[in-house]
Amino acid sequence: MAIKKLEVTQAPYIHGTAWMERANCKGNTLLMFPKEHKDITYIAKARSICKECTVRTQCLEYALQYPPADMHGVWAGLTSRQLAAEQRLRKIKPSKPTLAQMWSN
C-alpha cells in the first residue's frame, strides 16, 4: 500500500497562534534552535528583532503558558530563565503540559 503524501498549503495553527504569522522572527529557526548548544550569541540578535516586533505582547503571553524549560530560544526578547522569572513575578503557573507530560501516555 502506498502512503499518500499530504501537501500542506498553510502552517497548522494551534488555537490562538495566528499572530505568529506576523512575528518578525517568522522563519528564522536559528533564533529558536541555534547551531551550537553553548553558543549564546544569537540572543542579542534575537532581542534586536523582538524589540521592533508588533506581536511581542502576544509572544510573551504565549510563552508564559508553558514551562520555561520547554521554551528554547528567545520569546518576546526573553530567554527561558527570564521567562521563569517573569512567571514568578506575575505569579503565573504554566497552564500547558510539559513535553514529558505530552509524550508520557
ABEGO torsion letter per residue (X at the ends): XBBBBBBBABBBBBBGAAAAAABAABGBAAAABBABAABAAAAAAAAAAAAABAAAAAAAAAAAABBAAABBEBBGGBBAAAAAAAAAAAGBBBABBBAAAAAAX
